[in-house]
Every structure is written in structure tokens, then in C-alpha cells.
Amino acid sequence: MNSTAPDPQQVLADLAAIAPAELADEIRAAAATVYARAQVWRRSPDFRGDRLHRKAYEVVALAVAELDAVPAPRTHREVGHLVDAIAPILNAWWADFPGPQKDLSDAVEALRRVAMHKTAWVRQARDLLGLD
């Protein structure tokens, strides 16, 4: 088995080369998935319709509407505006009960990975390479 570790400089260069528009597209796609999963949950028998569930759904709907209003970023710094728009989703706790709530929770985790982790890795790579 011929396994070689990735070249750290190449990994940094690849991360730093990710354009703001690409990050924006990934964030918007992940948020759209969260919204779609929230709608499925809302239509399911698992949605109790109580204050807690209604508020959770509202968090998603309002954050996605806010995200839709954010213009396309031209710089890496402007990507932060997208993350700010969906922060209420990222900061909320999402139950991972089996069924639609688990699907929603998984979608939120995927959104966190791109909006929080990937954007941070890109920012750090650009800083390390002196690009910002």
C-alpha cells in the first residue's frame, strides 16, 4: 500500500485558492438543505407545533431569508456577512431524534462544517501565506 501524506504547502495553497464566491455557494447550498429539511420536519407528525418547535422553525426560515438578502461576497472578509446571517441556526441546539429531526440536525452540522470550519481554514491559510 503506497500511502503518502499530502504536502502541507499544497494543502495551504489549495485552501487559500478557494474563492469567496465558491465559499458563498457552498454556504447557500448547505443553508438551502437546512431549510428543506426544516420544512420536511414541520410537515411531519414529529413537529409538535408548540412554542419550542415553532421558534426553531422560525430561526431557520428567518436566517435563510436574511442569507438570501446578503449580496454575493467579493472578498473573503465579506463571506463573514453570510455567516452572520445564518448565525442563529449555527448557535441553536438541534435535537437529533430519529426521523426528520435527525435529518435536520445532520444538515445543520453540514452547514456548520462549511460556514464555520471551512471558512476558518481558508482564512487561516490565506493569513499563513500572507494573502490578506
BELDAVEN-V755660 format. One record per pair of residues at least 24 apart in sequence whose ideal C-beta (glycine too) atoms are under 6 Angstrom apart, sorted by the first residue. I is the first residue (numbers start at 1). J is the second residue. Records with the same first field share a line. If there is no record, write none. Layout:
I->J, J
//
This chain:
12->125, 128, 129
15->121, 122, 125
16->125, 126, 129, 131
18->122
20->73, 75, 76, 79
23->79, 119
24->72, 73, 82
26->114
27->82, 114, 115
30->110, 111, 114
31->64, 67, 86, 111
33->107
34->60, 107, 108, 111
35->60, 64
37->103, 104, 107
38->104
40->100
41->100, 101, 104
44->100
46->99, 100, 101
59->88, 92
60->89
63->88, 89
79->119
83->115
//
